[in-house]
Amino acid sequence: MAYILFRWIINAVALLLVANIVPGFAIDSFYSALIAALVLGLVNALVRPLFLILTLPVTILTLGLFTFVINAFMIWLVSTVVKGFTIDGFVPALLAALLLWVCSLLTNWLIKQSKES
């Protein structure tokens, strides 16, 4: 349970970090970031697999790069639901998806390193 809460807070902080870097991607408060991280996790768990299956041919043709487009769409979808979380267009959503992927990669690596030592 503590691990899930830890990941939730890390994802909220990552959203705030990305909001400070990407123009057109804004989060009003830490509370909005927590709600956005929660909803994004639910959307990624429930809706994203369906989109991945439906777009599998395009994903194969692009050697997996279309997955970033799907992630950008998931972030945009969350921004339509969560108050205080706004995205001005597709390009900020795509840049946010790329930066969130990098943040996730780094945090997963750090957690793995801390478990090994």
PDB file as gemmi writes it, atoms N, CA and C in Angstrom:
CRYST1    1.000    1.000    1.000  90.00  90.00  90.00 P 1                      
ATOM      1  N   MET A   1       0.826  -1.194   0.000  1.00  0.00           N  
ATOM      2  CA  MET A   1       0.000   0.000   0.000  1.00  0.00           C  
ATOM      3  C   MET A   1       0.867   1.254   0.000  1.00  0.00           C  
ATOM      4  N   ALA A   2       1.941   1.221   0.781  1.00  0.00           N  
ATOM      5  CA  ALA A   2       2.834   2.383   0.847  1.00  0.00           C  
ATOM      6  C   ALA A   2       3.509   2.613  -0.503  1.00  0.00           C  
ATOM      7  N   TYR A   3       3.817   1.518  -1.226  1.00  0.00           N  
ATOM      8  CA  TYR A   3       4.442   1.636  -2.536  1.00  0.00           C  
ATOM      9  C   TYR A   3       3.517   2.341  -3.521  1.00  0.00           C  
ATOM     10  N   ILE A   4       2.233   2.032  -3.474  1.00  0.00           N  
ATOM     11  CA  ILE A   4       1.260   2.662  -4.373  1.00  0.00           C  
ATOM     12  C   ILE A   4       1.144   4.153  -4.064  1.00  0.00           C  
ATOM     13  N   LEU A   5       1.091   4.502  -2.805  1.00  0.00           N  
ATOM     14  CA  LEU A   5       1.035   5.917  -2.429  1.00  0.00           C  
ATOM     15  C   LEU A   5       2.302   6.650  -2.845  1.00  0.00           C  
ATOM     16  N   PHE A   6       3.451   5.992  -2.676  1.00  0.00           N  
ATOM     17  CA  PHE A   6       4.723   6.579  -3.078  1.00  0.00           C  
ATOM     18  C   PHE A   6       4.742   6.844  -4.585  1.00  0.00           C  
ATOM     19  N   ARG A   7       4.314   5.877  -5.385  1.00  0.00           N  
ATOM     20  CA  ARG A   7       4.277   6.046  -6.849  1.00  0.00           C  
ATOM     21  C   ARG A   7       3.282   7.140  -7.249  1.00  0.00           C  
ATOM     22  N   TRP A   8       2.168   7.231  -6.549  1.00  0.00           N  
ATOM     23  CA  TRP A   8       1.158   8.251  -6.842  1.00  0.00           C  
ATOM     24  C   TRP A   8       1.738   9.650  -6.623  1.00  0.00           C  
ATOM     25  N   ILE A   9       2.440   9.831  -5.520  1.00  0.00           N  
ATOM     26  CA  ILE A   9       3.046  11.134  -5.233  1.00  0.00           C  
ATOM     27  C   ILE A   9       4.167  11.443  -6.219  1.00  0.00           C  
ATOM     28  N   ILE A  10       4.972  10.438  -6.564  1.00  0.00           N  
ATOM     29  CA  ILE A  10       6.042  10.634  -7.550  1.00  0.00           C  
ATOM     30  C   ILE A  10       5.447  11.048  -8.898  1.00  0.00           C  
ATOM     31  N   ASN A  11       4.360  10.421  -9.307  1.00  0.00           N  
ATOM     32  CA  ASN A  11       3.727  10.780 -10.577  1.00  0.00           C  
ATOM     33  C   ASN A  11       3.146  12.189 -10.536  1.00  0.00           C  
ATOM     34  N   ALA A  12       2.598  12.588  -9.410  1.00  0.00           N  
ATOM     35  CA  ALA A  12       2.078  13.949  -9.270  1.00  0.00           C  
ATOM     36  C   ALA A  12       3.212  14.969  -9.357  1.00  0.00           C  
ATOM     37  N   VAL A  13       4.326  14.674  -8.707  1.00  0.00           N  
ATOM     38  CA  VAL A  13       5.485  15.572  -8.775  1.00  0.00           C  
ATOM     39  C   VAL A  13       6.025  15.630 -10.206  1.00  0.00           C  
ATOM     40  N   ALA A  14       6.036  14.490 -10.894  1.00  0.00           N  
ATOM     41  CA  ALA A  14       6.488  14.467 -12.288  1.00  0.00           C  
ATOM     42  C   ALA A  14       5.577  15.322 -13.169  1.00  0.00           C  
ATOM     43  N   LEU A  15       4.276  15.268 -12.928  1.00  0.00           N  
ATOM     44  CA  LEU A  15       3.345  16.117 -13.682  1.00  0.00           C  
ATOM     45  C   LEU A  15       3.627  17.592 -13.435  1.00  0.00           C  
ATOM     46  N   LEU A  16       3.892  17.953 -12.180  1.00  0.00           N  
ATOM     47  CA  LEU A  16       4.229  19.346 -11.869  1.00  0.00           C  
ATOM     48  C   LEU A  16       5.539  19.763 -12.528  1.00  0.00           C  
ATOM     49  N   LEU A  17       6.502  18.873 -12.543  1.00  0.00           N  
ATOM     50  CA  LEU A  17       7.778  19.153 -13.187  1.00  0.00           C  
ATOM     51  C   LEU A  17       7.588  19.379 -14.684  1.00  0.00           C  
ATOM     52  N   VAL A  18       6.827  18.521 -15.321  1.00  0.00           N  
ATOM     53  CA  VAL A  18       6.560  18.659 -16.751  1.00  0.00           C  
ATOM     54  C   VAL A  18       5.783  19.940 -17.028  1.00  0.00           C  
ATOM     55  N   ALA A  19       4.872  20.307 -16.142  1.00  0.00           N  
ATOM     56  CA  ALA A  19       4.101  21.545 -16.320  1.00  0.00           C  
ATOM     57  C   ALA A  19       5.010  22.770 -16.274  1.00  0.00           C  
ATOM     58  N   ASN A  20       6.098  22.701 -15.532  1.00  0.00           N  
ATOM     59  CA  ASN A  20       7.050  23.811 -15.480  1.00  0.00           C  
ATOM     60  C   ASN A  20       7.954  23.865 -16.702  1.00  0.00           C  
ATOM     61  N   ILE A  21       8.097  22.760 -17.406  1.00  0.00           N  
ATOM     62  CA  ILE A  21       8.999  22.697 -18.550  1.00  0.00           C  
ATOM     63  C   ILE A  21       8.277  22.939 -19.872  1.00  0.00           C  
ATOM     64  N   VAL A  22       7.124  22.312 -20.064  1.00  0.00           N  
ATOM     65  CA  VAL A  22       6.427  22.341 -21.353  1.00  0.00           C  
ATOM     66  C   VAL A  22       5.454  23.516 -21.402  1.00  0.00           C  
ATOM     67  N   PRO A  23       5.633  24.419 -22.364  1.00  0.00           N  
ATOM     68  CA  PRO A  23       4.643  25.494 -22.519  1.00  0.00           C  
ATOM     69  C   PRO A  23       3.341  24.924 -23.092  1.00  0.00           C  
ATOM     70  N   GLY A  24       2.226  25.399 -22.588  1.00  0.00           N  
ATOM     71  CA  GLY A  24       0.930  24.895 -23.029  1.00  0.00           C  
ATOM     72  C   GLY A  24       0.422  23.732 -22.207  1.00  0.00           C  
ATOM     73  N   PHE A  25       1.175  23.349 -21.190  1.00  0.00           N  
ATOM     74  CA  PHE A  25       0.818  22.254 -20.292  1.00  0.00           C  
ATOM     75  C   PHE A  25       0.822  22.840 -18.892  1.00  0.00           C  
ATOM     76  N   ALA A  26      -0.354  22.938 -18.270  1.00  0.00           N  
ATOM     77  CA  ALA A  26      -0.444  23.645 -16.987  1.00  0.00           C  
ATOM     78  C   ALA A  26      -1.236  22.845 -15.963  1.00  0.00           C  
ATOM     79  N   ILE A  27      -0.757  22.911 -14.725  1.00  0.00           N  
ATOM     80  CA  ILE A  27      -1.457  22.334 -13.581  1.00  0.00           C  
ATOM     81  C   ILE A  27      -1.515  23.415 -12.519  1.00  0.00           C  
ATOM     82  N   ASP A  28      -2.716  23.667 -11.999  1.00  0.00           N  
ATOM     83  CA  ASP A  28      -2.916  24.781 -11.077  1.00  0.00           C  
ATOM     84  C   ASP A  28      -2.306  24.567  -9.694  1.00  0.00           C  
ATOM     85  N   SER A  29      -2.396  23.342  -9.160  1.00  0.00           N  
ATOM     86  CA  SER A  29      -1.947  23.118  -7.786  1.00  0.00           C  
ATOM     87  C   SER A  29      -1.475  21.679  -7.620  1.00  0.00           C  
ATOM     88  N   PHE A  30      -0.875  21.423  -6.467  1.00  0.00           N  
ATOM     89  CA  PHE A  30      -0.442  20.056  -6.166  1.00  0.00           C  
ATOM     90  C   PHE A  30      -1.649  19.135  -6.027  1.00  0.00           C  
ATOM     91  N   TYR A  31      -2.743  19.655  -5.506  1.00  0.00           N  
ATOM     92  CA  TYR A  31      -3.972  18.862  -5.402  1.00  0.00           C  
ATOM     93  C   TYR A  31      -4.455  18.435  -6.787  1.00  0.00           C  
ATOM     94  N   SER A  32      -4.440  19.364  -7.741  1.00  0.00           N  
ATOM     95  CA  SER A  32      -4.829  19.030  -9.117  1.00  0.00           C  
ATOM     96  C   SER A  32      -3.879  17.999  -9.710  1.00  0.00           C  
ATOM     97  N   ALA A  33      -2.594  18.113  -9.371  1.00  0.00           N  
ATOM     98  CA  ALA A  33      -1.619  17.137  -9.855  1.00  0.00           C  
ATOM     99  C   ALA A  33      -1.885  15.750  -9.269  1.00  0.00           C  
ATOM    100  N   LEU A  34      -2.257  15.692  -7.995  1.00  0.00           N  
ATOM    101  CA  LEU A  34      -2.590  14.398  -7.379  1.00  0.00           C  
ATOM    102  C   LEU A  34      -3.803  13.764  -8.049  1.00  0.00           C  
ATOM    103  N   ILE A  35      -4.835  14.570  -8.286  1.00  0.00           N  
ATOM    104  CA  ILE A  35      -6.041  14.049  -8.941  1.00  0.00           C  
ATOM    105  C   ILE A  35      -5.717  13.630 -10.372  1.00  0.00           C  
ATOM    106  N   ALA A  36      -4.934  14.446 -11.088  1.00  0.00           N  
ATOM    107  CA  ALA A  36      -4.562  14.121 -12.461  1.00  0.00           C  
ATOM    108  C   ALA A  36      -3.737  12.835 -12.512  1.00  0.00           C  
ATOM    109  N   ALA A  37      -2.815  12.655 -11.571  1.00  0.00           N  
ATOM    110  CA  ALA A  37      -2.006  11.435 -11.531  1.00  0.00           C  
ATOM    111  C   ALA A  37      -2.878  10.213 -11.256  1.00  0.00           C  
ATOM    112  N   LEU A  38      -3.847  10.358 -10.372  1.00  0.00           N  
ATOM    113  CA  LEU A  38      -4.762   9.259 -10.075  1.00  0.00           C  
ATOM    114  C   LEU A  38      -5.604   8.895 -11.294  1.00  0.00           C  
ATOM    115  N   VAL A  39      -6.189   9.901 -11.929  1.00  0.00           N  
ATOM    116  CA  VAL A  39      -7.036   9.647 -13.101  1.00  0.00           C  
ATOM    117  C   VAL A  39      -6.194   9.118 -14.259  1.00  0.00           C  
ATOM    118  N   LEU A  40      -4.984   9.656 -14.436  1.00  0.00           N  
ATOM    119  CA  LEU A  40      -4.108   9.170 -15.500  1.00  0.00           C  
ATOM    120  C   LEU A  40      -3.738   7.700 -15.277  1.00  0.00           C  
ATOM    121  N   GLY A  41      -3.494   7.332 -14.044  1.00  0.00           N  
ATOM    122  CA  GLY A  41      -3.220   5.927 -13.738  1.00  0.00           C  
ATOM    123  C   GLY A  41      -4.401   5.032 -14.053  1.00  0.00           C  
ATOM    124  N   LEU A  42      -5.599   5.488 -13.714  1.00  0.00           N  
ATOM    125  CA  LEU A  42      -6.799   4.704 -14.023  1.00  0.00           C  
ATOM    126  C   LEU A  42      -7.038   4.601 -15.522  1.00  0.00           C  
ATOM    127  N   VAL A  43      -6.859   5.709 -16.230  1.00  0.00           N  
ATOM    128  CA  VAL A  43      -7.040   5.706 -17.690  1.00  0.00           C  
ATOM    129  C   VAL A  43      -6.002   4.812 -18.344  1.00  0.00           C  
ATOM    130  N   ASN A  44      -4.760   4.874 -17.871  1.00  0.00           N  
ATOM    131  CA  ASN A  44      -3.718   4.013 -18.437  1.00  0.00           C  
ATOM    132  C   ASN A  44      -3.975   2.542 -18.151  1.00  0.00           C  
ATOM    133  N   ALA A  45      -4.621   2.241 -17.043  1.00  0.00           N  
ATOM    134  CA  ALA A  45      -4.910   0.850 -16.699  1.00  0.00           C  
ATOM    135  C   ALA A  45      -6.144   0.315 -17.419  1.00  0.00           C  
ATOM    136  N   LEU A  46      -7.128   1.177 -17.683  1.00  0.00           N  
ATOM    137  CA  LEU A  46      -8.394   0.703 -18.221  1.00  0.00           C  
ATOM    138  C   LEU A  46      -8.598   0.992 -19.709  1.00  0.00           C  
ATOM    139  N   VAL A  47      -8.227   2.185 -20.162  1.00  0.00           N  
ATOM    140  CA  VAL A  47      -8.532   2.596 -21.538  1.00  0.00           C  
ATOM    141  C   VAL A  47      -7.347   2.363 -22.479  1.00  0.00           C  
ATOM    142  N   ARG A  48      -6.155   2.613 -22.026  1.00  0.00           N  
ATOM    143  CA  ARG A  48      -4.967   2.512 -22.876  1.00  0.00           C  
ATOM    144  C   ARG A  48      -4.778   1.131 -23.507  1.00  0.00           C  
ATOM    145  N   PRO A  49      -4.997   0.020 -22.801  1.00  0.00           N  
ATOM    146  CA  PRO A  49      -4.835  -1.285 -23.456  1.00  0.00           C  
ATOM    147  C   PRO A  49      -5.759  -1.472 -24.660  1.00  0.00           C  
ATOM    148  N   LEU A  50      -6.969  -0.945 -24.569  1.00  0.00           N  
ATOM    149  CA  LEU A  50      -7.896  -1.036 -25.701  1.00  0.00           C  
ATOM    150  C   LEU A  50      -7.356  -0.269 -26.903  1.00  0.00           C  
ATOM    151  N   PHE A  51      -6.841   0.940 -26.668  1.00  0.00           N  
ATOM    152  CA  PHE A  51      -6.269   1.732 -27.754  1.00  0.00           C  
ATOM    153  C   PHE A  51      -5.023   1.068 -28.337  1.00  0.00           C  
ATOM    154  N   LEU A  52      -4.226   0.439 -27.485  1.00  0.00           N  
ATOM    155  CA  LEU A  52      -3.036  -0.253 -27.979  1.00  0.00           C  
ATOM    156  C   LEU A  52      -3.405  -1.410 -28.894  1.00  0.00           C  
ATOM    157  N   ILE A  53      -4.446  -2.132 -28.546  1.00  0.00           N  
ATOM    158  CA  ILE A  53      -4.885  -3.246 -29.386  1.00  0.00           C  
ATOM    159  C   ILE A  53      -5.477  -2.731 -30.695  1.00  0.00           C  
ATOM    160  N   LEU A  54      -6.292  -1.698 -30.623  1.00  0.00           N  
ATOM    161  CA  LEU A  54      -6.928  -1.161 -31.831  1.00  0.00           C  
ATOM    162  C   LEU A  54      -5.923  -0.541 -32.806  1.00  0.00           C  
ATOM    163  N   THR A  55      -4.838  -0.006 -32.294  1.00  0.00           N  
ATOM    164  CA  THR A  55      -3.850   0.649 -33.152  1.00  0.00           C  
ATOM    165  C   THR A  55      -2.597  -0.196 -33.347  1.00  0.00           C  
ATOM    166  N   LEU A  56      -2.698  -1.473 -33.094  1.00  0.00           N  
ATOM    167  CA  LEU A  56      -1.534  -2.348 -33.190  1.00  0.00           C  
ATOM    168  C   LEU A  56      -0.858  -2.314 -34.561  1.00  0.00           C  
ATOM    169  N   PRO A  57      -1.602  -2.336 -35.679  1.00  0.00           N  
ATOM    170  CA  PRO A  57      -0.906  -2.271 -36.978  1.00  0.00           C  
ATOM    171  C   PRO A  57      -0.074  -0.990 -37.155  1.00  0.00           C  
ATOM    172  N   VAL A  58      -0.627   0.149 -36.744  1.00  0.00           N  
ATOM    173  CA  VAL A  58       0.112   1.409 -36.861  1.00  0.00           C  
ATOM    174  C   VAL A  58       1.318   1.396 -35.926  1.00  0.00           C  
ATOM    175  N   THR A  59       1.154   0.850 -34.753  1.00  0.00           N  
ATOM    176  CA  THR A  59       2.253   0.770 -33.797  1.00  0.00           C  
ATOM    177  C   THR A  59       3.378  -0.104 -34.343  1.00  0.00           C  
ATOM    178  N   ILE A  60       3.027  -1.193 -34.993  1.00  0.00           N  
ATOM    179  CA  ILE A  60       4.043  -2.068 -35.581  1.00  0.00           C  
ATOM    180  C   ILE A  60       4.749  -1.360 -36.733  1.00  0.00           C  
ATOM    181  N   LEU A  61       3.990  -0.662 -37.582  1.00  0.00           N  
ATOM    182  CA  LEU A  61       4.592   0.058 -38.710  1.00  0.00           C  
ATOM    183  C   LEU A  61       5.551   1.153 -38.262  1.00  0.00           C  
ATOM    184  N   THR A  62       5.264   1.788 -37.142  1.00  0.00           N  
ATOM    185  CA  THR A  62       6.120   2.867 -36.648  1.00  0.00           C  
ATOM    186  C   THR A  62       7.149   2.370 -35.638  1.00  0.00           C  
ATOM    187  N   LEU A  63       7.275   1.059 -35.524  1.00  0.00           N  
ATOM    188  CA  LEU A  63       8.222   0.427 -34.607  1.00  0.00           C  
ATOM    189  C   LEU A  63       8.011   0.852 -33.159  1.00  0.00           C  
ATOM    190  N   GLY A  64       6.756   1.054 -32.787  1.00  0.00           N  
ATOM    191  CA  GLY A  64       6.397   1.371 -31.412  1.00  0.00           C  
ATOM    192  C   GLY A  64       6.296   2.846 -31.093  1.00  0.00           C  
ATOM    193  N   LEU A  65       6.704   3.714 -32.015  1.00  0.00           N  
ATOM    194  CA  LEU A  65       6.677   5.150 -31.724  1.00  0.00           C  
ATOM    195  C   LEU A  65       5.263   5.709 -31.625  1.00  0.00           C  
ATOM    196  N   PHE A  66       4.294   5.027 -32.240  1.00  0.00           N  
ATOM    197  CA  PHE A  66       2.908   5.492 -32.151  1.00  0.00           C  
ATOM    198  C   PHE A  66       2.382   5.397 -30.717  1.00  0.00           C  
ATOM    199  N   THR A  67       3.055   4.632 -29.888  1.00  0.00           N  
ATOM    200  CA  THR A  67       2.672   4.529 -28.478  1.00  0.00           C  
ATOM    201  C   THR A  67       2.746   5.893 -27.794  1.00  0.00           C  
ATOM    202  N   PHE A  68       3.691   6.728 -28.207  1.00  0.00           N  
ATOM    203  CA  PHE A  68       3.776   8.083 -27.646  1.00  0.00           C  
ATOM    204  C   PHE A  68       2.551   8.911 -28.016  1.00  0.00           C  
ATOM    205  N   VAL A  69       2.026   8.698 -29.218  1.00  0.00           N  
ATOM    206  CA  VAL A  69       0.804   9.392 -29.641  1.00  0.00           C  
ATOM    207  C   VAL A  69      -0.371   8.927 -28.782  1.00  0.00           C  
ATOM    208  N   ILE A  70      -0.443   7.643 -28.508  1.00  0.00           N  
ATOM    209  CA  ILE A  70      -1.504   7.112 -27.646  1.00  0.00           C  
ATOM    210  C   ILE A  70      -1.364   7.685 -26.238  1.00  0.00           C  
ATOM    211  N   ASN A  71      -0.142   7.754 -25.723  1.00  0.00           N  
ATOM    212  CA  ASN A  71       0.085   8.333 -24.396  1.00  0.00           C  
ATOM    213  C   ASN A  71      -0.317   9.801 -24.373  1.00  0.00           C  
ATOM    214  N   ALA A  72      -0.009  10.536 -25.442  1.00  0.00           N  
ATOM    215  CA  ALA A  72      -0.411  11.948 -25.524  1.00  0.00           C  
ATOM    216  C   ALA A  72      -1.932  12.065 -25.518  1.00  0.00           C  
ATOM    217  N   PHE A  73      -2.599  11.176 -26.220  1.00  0.00           N  
ATOM    218  CA  PHE A  73      -4.053  11.192 -26.227  1.00  0.00           C  
ATOM    219  C   PHE A  73      -4.622  10.887 -24.842  1.00  0.00           C  
ATOM    220  N   MET A  74      -3.991   9.965 -24.118  1.00  0.00           N  
ATOM    221  CA  MET A  74      -4.449   9.641 -22.763  1.00  0.00           C  
ATOM    222  C   MET A  74      -4.286  10.855 -21.839  1.00  0.00           C  
ATOM    223  N   ILE A  75      -3.172  11.564 -21.987  1.00  0.00           N  
ATOM    224  CA  ILE A  75      -2.949  12.770 -21.176  1.00  0.00           C  
ATOM    225  C   ILE A  75      -3.975  13.834 -21.535  1.00  0.00           C  
ATOM    226  N   TRP A  76      -4.235  14.002 -22.822  1.00  0.00           N  
ATOM    227  CA  TRP A  76      -5.253  14.971 -23.254  1.00  0.00           C  
ATOM    228  C   TRP A  76      -6.622  14.586 -22.705  1.00  0.00           C  
ATOM    229  N   LEU A  77      -6.953  13.297 -22.727  1.00  0.00           N  
ATOM    230  CA  LEU A  77      -8.233  12.817 -22.200  1.00  0.00           C  
ATOM    231  C   LEU A  77      -8.370  13.154 -20.720  1.00  0.00           C  
ATOM    232  N   VAL A  78      -7.307  12.959 -19.973  1.00  0.00           N  
ATOM    233  CA  VAL A  78      -7.333  13.280 -18.543  1.00  0.00           C  
ATOM    234  C   VAL A  78      -7.508  14.779 -18.337  1.00  0.00           C  
ATOM    235  N   SER A  79      -6.893  15.595 -19.199  1.00  0.00           N  
ATOM    236  CA  SER A  79      -7.018  17.046 -19.046  1.00  0.00           C  
ATOM    237  C   SER A  79      -8.447  17.533 -19.292  1.00  0.00           C  
ATOM    238  N   THR A  80      -9.231  16.774 -20.041  1.00  0.00           N  
ATOM    239  CA  THR A  80     -10.629  17.158 -20.241  1.00  0.00           C  
ATOM    240  C   THR A  80     -11.492  16.820 -19.035  1.00  0.00           C  
ATOM    241  N   VAL A  81     -11.023  15.914 -18.202  1.00  0.00           N  
ATOM    242  CA  VAL A  81     -11.799  15.456 -17.052  1.00  0.00           C  
ATOM    243  C   VAL A  81     -11.413  16.189 -15.766  1.00  0.00           C  
ATOM    244  N   VAL A  82     -10.137  16.437 -15.564  1.00  0.00           N  
ATOM    245  CA  VAL A  82      -9.639  16.986 -14.308  1.00  0.00           C  
ATOM    246  C   VAL A  82      -9.622  18.515 -14.372  1.00  0.00           C  
ATOM    247  N   LYS A  83     -10.276  19.123 -13.414  1.00  0.00           N  
ATOM    248  CA  LYS A  83     -10.279  20.584 -13.317  1.00  0.00           C  
ATOM    249  C   LYS A  83      -8.926  21.048 -12.780  1.00  0.00           C  
ATOM    250  N   GLY A  84      -8.384  22.106 -13.377  1.00  0.00           N  
ATOM    251  CA  GLY A  84      -7.090  22.622 -12.960  1.00  0.00           C  
ATOM    252  C   GLY A  84      -5.930  22.018 -13.724  1.00  0.00           C  
ATOM    253  N   PHE A  85      -6.227  21.196 -14.725  1.00  0.00           N  
ATOM    254  CA  PHE A  85      -5.210  20.544 -15.549  1.00  0.00           C  
ATOM    255  C   PHE A  85      -5.555  20.843 -16.994  1.00  0.00           C  
ATOM    256  N   THR A  86      -4.736  21.682 -17.660  1.00  0.00           N  
ATOM    257  CA  THR A  86      -5.057  22.102 -19.022  1.00  0.00           C  
ATOM    258  C   THR A  86      -3.898  21.840 -19.973  1.00  0.00           C  
ATOM    259  N   ILE A  87      -4.261  21.510 -21.195  1.00  0.00           N  
ATOM    260  CA  ILE A  87      -3.305  21.313 -22.276  1.00  0.00           C  
ATOM    261  C   ILE A  87      -3.822  22.102 -23.468  1.00  0.00           C  
ATOM    262  N   ASP A  88      -2.933  22.902 -24.084  1.00  0.00           N  
ATOM    263  CA  ASP A  88      -3.343  23.796 -25.158  1.00  0.00           C  
ATOM    264  C   ASP A  88      -3.381  23.153 -26.532  1.00  0.00           C  
ATOM    265  N   GLY A  89      -2.879  21.968 -26.695  1.00  0.00           N  
ATOM    266  CA  GLY A  89      -2.893  21.326 -28.005  1.00  0.00           C  
ATOM    267  C   GLY A  89      -2.212  19.973 -27.973  1.00  0.00           C  
ATOM    268  N   PHE A  90      -2.051  19.405 -29.193  1.00  0.00           N  
ATOM    269  CA  PHE A  90      -1.471  18.078 -29.286  1.00  0.00           C  
ATOM    270  C   PHE A  90       0.037  18.087 -29.023  1.00  0.00           C  
ATOM    271  N   VAL A  91       0.728  19.105 -29.513  1.00  0.00           N  
ATOM    272  CA  VAL A  91       2.186  19.144 -29.346  1.00  0.00           C  
ATOM    273  C   VAL A  91       2.584  19.207 -27.867  1.00  0.00           C  
ATOM    274  N   PRO A  92       1.953  20.061 -27.038  1.00  0.00           N  
ATOM    275  CA  PRO A  92       2.290  20.011 -25.615  1.00  0.00           C  
ATOM    276  C   PRO A  92       1.972  18.654 -24.980  1.00  0.00           C  
ATOM    277  N   ALA A  93       0.897  18.018 -25.425  1.00  0.00           N  
ATOM    278  CA  ALA A  93       0.554  16.697 -24.886  1.00  0.00           C  
ATOM    279  C   ALA A  93       1.610  15.671 -25.284  1.00  0.00           C  
ATOM    280  N   LEU A  94       2.102  15.753 -26.517  1.00  0.00           N  
ATOM    281  CA  LEU A  94       3.130  14.816 -26.968  1.00  0.00           C  
ATOM    282  C   LEU A  94       4.447  15.053 -26.234  1.00  0.00           C  
ATOM    283  N   LEU A  95       4.828  16.308 -26.065  1.00  0.00           N  
ATOM    284  CA  LEU A  95       6.047  16.613 -25.303  1.00  0.00           C  
ATOM    285  C   LEU A  95       5.913  16.158 -23.851  1.00  0.00           C  
ATOM    286  N   ALA A  96       4.736  16.351 -23.281  1.00  0.00           N  
ATOM    287  CA  ALA A  96       4.499  15.902 -21.906  1.00  0.00           C  
ATOM    288  C   ALA A  96       4.594  14.382 -21.815  1.00  0.00           C  
ATOM    289  N   ALA A  97       4.050  13.683 -22.812  1.00  0.00           N  
ATOM    290  CA  ALA A  97       4.126  12.218 -22.817  1.00  0.00           C  
ATOM    291  C   ALA A  97       5.582  11.756 -22.872  1.00  0.00           C  
ATOM    292  N   LEU A  98       6.388  12.427 -23.682  1.00  0.00           N  
ATOM    293  CA  LEU A  98       7.800  12.065 -23.764  1.00  0.00           C  
ATOM    294  C   LEU A  98       8.524  12.325 -22.446  1.00  0.00           C  
ATOM    295  N   LEU A  99       8.280  13.484 -21.852  1.00  0.00           N  
ATOM    296  CA  LEU A  99       8.945  13.815 -20.583  1.00  0.00           C  
ATOM    297  C   LEU A  99       8.455  12.932 -19.433  1.00  0.00           C  
ATOM    298  N   LEU A 100       7.171  12.603 -19.420  1.00  0.00           N  
ATOM    299  CA  LEU A 100       6.666  11.709 -18.374  1.00  0.00           C  
ATOM    300  C   LEU A 100       7.248  10.308 -18.537  1.00  0.00           C  
ATOM    301  N   TRP A 101       7.485   9.896 -19.777  1.00  0.00           N  
ATOM    302  CA  TRP A 101       8.123   8.614 -20.014  1.00  0.00           C  
ATOM    303  C   TRP A 101       9.536   8.619 -19.448  1.00  0.00           C  
ATOM    304  N   VAL A 102      10.276   9.706 -19.675  1.00  0.00           N  
ATOM    305  CA  VAL A 102      11.637   9.820 -19.151  1.00  0.00           C  
ATOM    306  C   VAL A 102      11.615   9.814 -17.616  1.00  0.00           C  
ATOM    307  N   CYS A 103      10.674  10.567 -17.022  1.00  0.00           N  
ATOM    308  CA  CYS A 103      10.551  10.592 -15.557  1.00  0.00           C  
ATOM    309  C   CYS A 103      10.236   9.201 -15.016  1.00  0.00           C  
ATOM    310  N   SER A 104       9.343   8.499 -15.668  1.00  0.00           N  
ATOM    311  CA  SER A 104       8.985   7.154 -15.242  1.00  0.00           C  
ATOM    312  C   SER A 104      10.170   6.203 -15.372  1.00  0.00           C  
ATOM    313  N   LEU A 105      10.909   6.342 -16.449  1.00  0.00           N  
ATOM    314  CA  LEU A 105      12.092   5.516 -16.657  1.00  0.00           C  
ATOM    315  C   LEU A 105      13.114   5.742 -15.540  1.00  0.00           C  
ATOM    316  N   LEU A 106      13.354   7.011 -15.215  1.00  0.00           N  
ATOM    317  CA  LEU A 106      14.312   7.334 -14.159  1.00  0.00           C  
ATOM    318  C   LEU A 106      13.852   6.864 -12.786  1.00  0.00           C  
ATOM    319  N   THR A 107      12.591   7.081 -12.455  1.00  0.00           N  
ATOM    320  CA  THR A 107      12.105   6.660 -11.136  1.00  0.00           C  
ATOM    321  C   THR A 107      12.085   5.144 -11.019  1.00  0.00           C  
ATOM    322  N   ASN A 108      11.725   4.446 -12.088  1.00  0.00           N  
ATOM    323  CA  ASN A 108      11.766   2.980 -12.042  1.00  0.00           C  
ATOM    324  C   ASN A 108      13.195   2.481 -11.844  1.00  0.00           C  
ATOM    325  N   TRP A 109      14.145   3.126 -12.506  1.00  0.00           N  
ATOM    326  CA  TRP A 109      15.548   2.742 -12.351  1.00  0.00           C  
ATOM    327  C   TRP A 109      16.031   3.011 -10.928  1.00  0.00           C  
ATOM    328  N   LEU A 110      15.668   4.163 -10.374  1.00  0.00           N  
ATOM    329  CA  LEU A 110      16.078   4.497  -9.009  1.00  0.00           C  
ATOM    330  C   LEU A 110      15.472   3.540  -7.988  1.00  0.00           C  
ATOM    331  N   ILE A 111      14.205   3.197  -8.168  1.00  0.00           N  
ATOM    332  CA  ILE A 111      13.556   2.258  -7.249  1.00  0.00           C  
ATOM    333  C   ILE A 111      14.207   0.875  -7.346  1.00  0.00           C  
ATOM    334  N   LYS A 112      14.516   0.470  -8.564  1.00  0.00           N  
ATOM    335  CA  LYS A 112      15.186  -0.829  -8.750  1.00  0.00           C  
ATOM    336  C   LYS A 112      16.555  -0.824  -8.095  1.00  0.00           C  
ATOM    337  N   GLN A 113      17.307   0.273  -8.234  1.00  0.00           N  
ATOM    338  CA  GLN A 113      18.627   0.363  -7.617  1.00  0.00           C  
ATOM    339  C   GLN A 113      18.535   0.346  -6.078  1.00  0.00           C  
ATOM    340  N   SER A 114      17.519   1.000  -5.538  1.00  0.00           N  
ATOM    341  CA  SER A 114      17.392   1.021  -4.074  1.00  0.00           C  
ATOM    342  C   SER A 114      16.968  -0.341  -3.529  1.00  0.00           C  
ATOM    343  N   LYS A 115      16.206  -1.108  -4.313  1.00  0.00           N  
ATOM    344  CA  LYS A 115      15.811  -2.444  -3.863  1.00  0.00           C  
ATOM    345  C   LYS A 115      16.984  -3.414  -3.897  1.00  0.00           C  
ATOM    346  N   GLU A 116      17.894  -3.221  -4.852  1.00  0.00           N  
ATOM    347  CA  GLU A 116      19.045  -4.121  -4.977  1.00  0.00           C  
ATOM    348  C   GLU A 116      20.090  -3.896  -3.892  1.00  0.00           C  
ATOM    349  N   SER A 117      20.185  -2.678  -3.391  1.00  0.00           N  
ATOM    350  CA  SER A 117      21.225  -2.420  -2.386  1.00  0.00           C  
ATOM    351  C   SER A 117      20.722  -2.489  -0.975  1.00  0.00           C  
TER     352      SER A 117                                                      
END                                                                             
